[in-house]
């Protein structure tokens, strides 16, 4: 695989990696039968945090150890948004094709009568954007960044 040497592509590439991680985790959860347990969704945050951290690390390597605070915020939010958006699109297409899977997932949800494929994937997208933004904020303040 060709290494990423353009600092402007780091957030895009790692956003795709985040999406792939979320998709693989979704399929593993489906295979193991844990897809309907809401607590396991917390691991999505771990996947996003790892992806954002790796994006920061790669950006610092390209920039000879330099990572501006505001640039770090941008990298994290963009990577998280790309990863979450691709994952939500994946779920939308999957749920449109396999209604039985969608019905099995929302079977025990309290708002089941109101959930459509559109609303469910919008909820996943919103949850991913918020959790990615929180992970970005926390990582940016924990990591060694250049002063603003």
LINHU-V341857 format. One record per pair of residues at least 12 apart in sequence whose C-alpha atoms are under 10 Angstrom apart, sorted by sequence separation. I is the first residue (numbers start at 0). J is the second residue. D is the distance in whole Angstrom. If there is no record, write none. Layout:
i:I j:J d:D
i:I j:J d:D
//
This chain:
i:28 j:40 d:10
i:58 j:70 d:10
i:59 j:71 d:10
i:102 j:114 d:10
i:58 j:71 d:9
i:101 j:114 d:10
i:102 j:115 d:10
i:101 j:115 d:9
i:102 j:116 d:10
i:105 j:119 d:9
i:24 j:39 d:10
i:25 j:40 d:9
i:55 j:70 d:10
i:101 j:116 d:8
i:24 j:40 d:10
i:55 j:71 d:7
i:58 j:74 d:9
i:54 j:71 d:9
i:55 j:72 d:10
i:24 j:42 d:9
i:25 j:43 d:9
i:98 j:116 d:9
i:101 j:119 d:9
i:21 j:40 d:10
i:24 j:43 d:8
i:52 j:71 d:10
i:55 j:74 d:7
i:51 j:71 d:9
i:54 j:74 d:7
i:55 j:75 d:8
i:21 j:42 d:9
i:22 j:43 d:10
i:51 j:72 d:10
i:54 j:75 d:8
i:94 j:115 d:10
i:95 j:116 d:7
i:21 j:43 d:6
i:24 j:46 d:9
i:52 j:74 d:10
i:53 j:75 d:10
i:94 j:116 d:6
i:95 j:117 d:9
i:20 j:43 d:9
i:21 j:44 d:10
i:51 j:74 d:8
i:52 j:75 d:8
i:93 j:116 d:10
i:94 j:117 d:9
i:21 j:45 d:10
i:51 j:75 d:5
i:54 j:78 d:8
i:92 j:116 d:9
i:21 j:46 d:7
i:50 j:75 d:9
i:51 j:76 d:8
i:91 j:116 d:6
i:94 j:119 d:10
i:17 j:43 d:9
i:20 j:46 d:7
i:21 j:47 d:8
i:51 j:77 d:9
i:90 j:116 d:9
i:91 j:117 d:7
i:94 j:120 d:9
i:19 j:46 d:10
i:20 j:47 d:8
i:48 j:75 d:9
i:51 j:78 d:7
i:90 j:117 d:10
i:91 j:118 d:10
i:18 j:46 d:9
i:47 j:75 d:9
i:50 j:78 d:8
i:51 j:79 d:7
i:91 j:119 d:8
i:92 j:120 d:10
i:17 j:46 d:7
i:18 j:47 d:9
i:20 j:49 d:10
i:50 j:79 d:8
i:90 j:119 d:9
i:91 j:120 d:6
i:16 j:46 d:10
i:17 j:47 d:6
i:20 j:50 d:9
i:87 j:117 d:10
i:90 j:120 d:7
i:91 j:121 d:9
i:16 j:47 d:9
i:17 j:48 d:9
i:47 j:78 d:9
i:48 j:79 d:9
i:89 j:120 d:9
i:17 j:49 d:8
i:18 j:50 d:9
i:47 j:79 d:7
i:50 j:82 d:9
i:87 j:119 d:9
i:88 j:120 d:8
i:14 j:47 d:9
i:17 j:50 d:5
i:47 j:80 d:10
i:87 j:120 d:6
i:88 j:121 d:10
i:90 j:123 d:9
i:13 j:47 d:10
i:16 j:50 d:7
i:17 j:51 d:8
i:86 j:120 d:9
i:87 j:121 d:7
i:90 j:124 d:10
i:15 j:50 d:9
i:16 j:51 d:10
i:47 j:82 d:8
i:87 j:122 d:9
i:13 j:49 d:10
i:14 j:50 d:7
i:47 j:83 d:9
i:84 j:120 d:10
i:87 j:123 d:6
i:88 j:124 d:9
i:13 j:50 d:6
i:14 j:51 d:8
i:16 j:53 d:10
i:84 j:121 d:10
i:86 j:123 d:9
i:87 j:124 d:6
i:12 j:50 d:10
i:13 j:51 d:7
i:16 j:54 d:10
i:86 j:124 d:8
i:87 j:125 d:9
i:13 j:52 d:10
i:84 j:123 d:9
i:85 j:124 d:9
i:10 j:50 d:9
i:13 j:53 d:8
i:14 j:54 d:9
i:43 j:83 d:10
i:83 j:123 d:8
i:84 j:124 d:6
i:87 j:127 d:9
i:10 j:51 d:8
i:13 j:54 d:6
i:83 j:124 d:6
i:84 j:125 d:9
i:86 j:127 d:9
i:9 j:51 d:10
i:12 j:54 d:8
i:13 j:55 d:10
i:82 j:124 d:10
i:83 j:125 d:9
i:10 j:53 d:10
i:11 j:54 d:9
i:83 j:126 d:9
i:84 j:127 d:8
i:9 j:53 d:9
i:10 j:54 d:6
i:13 j:57 d:9
i:80 j:124 d:9
i:83 j:127 d:5
i:84 j:128 d:8
i:9 j:54 d:6
i:10 j:55 d:9
i:80 j:125 d:10
i:82 j:127 d:9
i:83 j:128 d:7
i:8 j:54 d:10
i:9 j:55 d:8
i:82 j:128 d:9
i:83 j:129 d:10
i:9 j:56 d:10
i:10 j:57 d:10
i:80 j:127 d:8
i:81 j:128 d:9
i:83 j:130 d:10
i:6 j:54 d:10
i:9 j:57 d:7
i:10 j:58 d:9
i:79 j:127 d:8
i:80 j:128 d:6
i:83 j:131 d:8
i:9 j:58 d:7
i:79 j:128 d:7
i:80 j:129 d:9
i:82 j:131 d:9
i:8 j:58 d:9
i:79 j:129 d:9
i:6 j:57 d:9
i:7 j:58 d:9
i:77 j:128 d:10
i:79 j:130 d:9
i:80 j:131 d:7
i:6 j:58 d:6
i:9 j:61 d:9
i:76 j:128 d:8
i:79 j:131 d:5
i:80 j:132 d:9
i:4 j:57 d:9
i:5 j:58 d:9
i:6 j:59 d:9
i:76 j:129 d:10
i:78 j:131 d:9
i:79 j:132 d:7
i:3 j:57 d:8
i:4 j:58 d:9
i:6 j:60 d:10
i:77 j:131 d:9
i:78 j:132 d:10
i:2 j:57 d:10
i:3 j:58 d:9
i:6 j:61 d:7
i:76 j:131 d:7
i:77 j:132 d:9
i:79 j:134 d:9
i:4 j:60 d:9
i:5 j:61 d:8
i:6 j:62 d:8
i:75 j:131 d:8
i:76 j:132 d:6
i:79 j:135 d:8
i:4 j:61 d:6
i:5 j:62 d:10
i:75 j:132 d:7
i:76 j:133 d:9
i:78 j:135 d:10
i:3 j:61 d:8
i:4 j:62 d:9
i:75 j:133 d:10
i:76 j:134 d:9
i:77 j:135 d:10
i:73 j:132 d:10
i:75 j:134 d:8
i:76 j:135 d:6
i:14 j:74 d:9
i:18 j:78 d:9
i:22 j:82 d:10
i:72 j:132 d:9
i:75 j:135 d:5
i:76 j:136 d:9
i:10 j:71 d:10
i:13 j:74 d:9
i:14 j:75 d:9
i:17 j:78 d:8
i:18 j:79 d:9
i:21 j:82 d:8
i:25 j:86 d:10
i:74 j:135 d:8
i:75 j:136 d:8
i:13 j:75 d:9
i:14 j:76 d:9
i:16 j:78 d:9
i:17 j:79 d:7
i:18 j:80 d:10
i:20 j:82 d:9
i:21 j:83 d:8
i:73 j:135 d:9
i:10 j:73 d:8
i:11 j:74 d:9
i:14 j:77 d:7
i:15 j:78 d:8
i:16 j:79 d:10
i:17 j:80 d:10
i:18 j:81 d:8
i:19 j:82 d:8
i:22 j:85 d:9
i:72 j:135 d:6
i:75 j:138 d:9
i:10 j:74 d:5
i:13 j:77 d:9
i:14 j:78 d:4
i:15 j:79 d:9
i:17 j:81 d:8
i:18 j:82 d:4
i:21 j:85 d:9
i:22 j:86 d:6
i:71 j:135 d:8
i:72 j:136 d:7
i:75 j:139 d:8
i:9 j:74 d:7
i:10 j:75 d:7
i:13 j:78 d:6
i:14 j:79 d:6
i:15 j:80 d:10
i:16 j:81 d:10
i:17 j:82 d:5
i:18 j:83 d:6
i:21 j:86 d:7
i:22 j:87 d:10
i:25 j:90 d:9
i:71 j:136 d:9
i:72 j:137 d:10
i:74 j:139 d:10
i:8 j:74 d:9
i:9 j:75 d:10
i:10 j:76 d:8
i:11 j:77 d:7
i:12 j:78 d:8
i:13 j:79 d:8
i:14 j:80 d:7
i:15 j:81 d:7
i:16 j:82 d:7
i:17 j:83 d:8
i:18 j:84 d:8
i:19 j:85 d:9
i:20 j:86 d:9
i:21 j:87 d:10
i:72 j:138 d:9
i:7 j:74 d:9
i:10 j:77 d:6
i:11 j:78 d:6
i:14 j:81 d:5
i:15 j:82 d:5
i:18 j:85 d:6
i:19 j:86 d:8
i:22 j:89 d:8
i:71 j:138 d:9
i:72 j:139 d:7
i:6 j:74 d:10
i:9 j:77 d:10
i:10 j:78 d:4
i:11 j:79 d:9
i:13 j:81 d:9
i:14 j:82 d:4
i:15 j:83 d:9
i:17 j:85 d:9
i:18 j:86 d:5
i:22 j:90 d:9
i:35 j:103 d:8
i:36 j:104 d:9
i:71 j:139 d:6
i:72 j:140 d:10
i:9 j:78 d:8
i:10 j:79 d:8
i:11 j:80 d:9
i:12 j:81 d:9
i:13 j:82 d:8
i:14 j:83 d:8
i:15 j:84 d:10
i:17 j:86 d:9
i:18 j:87 d:9
i:34 j:103 d:9
i:35 j:104 d:5
i:70 j:139 d:10
i:71 j:140 d:10
i:8 j:78 d:10
i:10 j:80 d:10
i:11 j:81 d:7
i:12 j:82 d:9
i:14 j:84 d:9
i:15 j:85 d:8
i:18 j:88 d:10
i:34 j:104 d:7
i:35 j:105 d:8
i:69 j:139 d:9
i:10 j:81 d:8
i:11 j:82 d:9
i:14 j:85 d:9
i:15 j:86 d:9
i:18 j:89 d:9
i:29 j:100 d:9
i:35 j:106 d:9
i:36 j:107 d:10
i:37 j:108 d:10
i:68 j:139 d:7
i:71 j:142 d:10
i:10 j:82 d:10
i:35 j:107 d:8
i:67 j:139 d:10
i:68 j:140 d:8
i:35 j:108 d:9
i:66 j:139 d:10
i:71 j:144 d:8
i:68 j:142 d:9
i:70 j:144 d:9
i:71 j:145 d:10
i:29 j:104 d:10
i:68 j:143 d:9
i:69 j:144 d:9
i:70 j:145 d:10
i:66 j:142 d:9
i:67 j:143 d:9
i:68 j:144 d:5
i:69 j:145 d:9
i:66 j:143 d:8
i:67 j:144 d:6
i:68 j:145 d:6
i:69 j:146 d:9
i:70 j:147 d:10
i:65 j:143 d:9
i:66 j:144 d:5
i:67 j:145 d:5
i:68 j:146 d:6
i:69 j:147 d:7
i:64 j:143 d:9
i:65 j:144 d:7
i:66 j:145 d:6
i:67 j:146 d:7
i:68 j:147 d:6
i:47 j:127 d:8
i:51 j:131 d:8
i:55 j:135 d:10
i:64 j:144 d:9
i:65 j:145 d:7
i:66 j:146 d:9
i:67 j:147 d:7
i:47 j:128 d:10
i:50 j:131 d:10
i:64 j:145 d:9
i:66 j:147 d:10
i:44 j:126 d:10
i:48 j:130 d:9
i:52 j:134 d:9
i:40 j:123 d:10
i:43 j:126 d:10
i:44 j:127 d:8
i:47 j:130 d:8
i:48 j:131 d:7
i:51 j:134 d:8
i:52 j:135 d:9
i:55 j:138 d:9
i:43 j:127 d:8
i:47 j:131 d:6
i:48 j:132 d:10
i:51 j:135 d:7
i:55 j:139 d:9
i:59 j:143 d:10
i:44 j:129 d:10
i:45 j:130 d:10
i:46 j:131 d:10
i:47 j:132 d:10
i:48 j:133 d:9
i:49 j:134 d:9
i:59 j:144 d:9
i:40 j:126 d:10
i:44 j:130 d:6
i:45 j:131 d:10
i:48 j:134 d:6
i:52 j:138 d:7
i:56 j:142 d:10
i:43 j:130 d:9
i:44 j:131 d:7
i:47 j:134 d:8
i:48 j:135 d:7
i:51 j:138 d:8
i:52 j:139 d:9
i:55 j:142 d:9
i:43 j:131 d:9
i:47 j:135 d:9
i:51 j:139 d:10
i:41 j:130 d:9
i:44 j:133 d:9
i:45 j:134 d:9
i:48 j:137 d:9
i:49 j:138 d:10
i:55 j:144 d:10
i:44 j:134 d:8
i:48 j:138 d:8
i:52 j:142 d:9
//
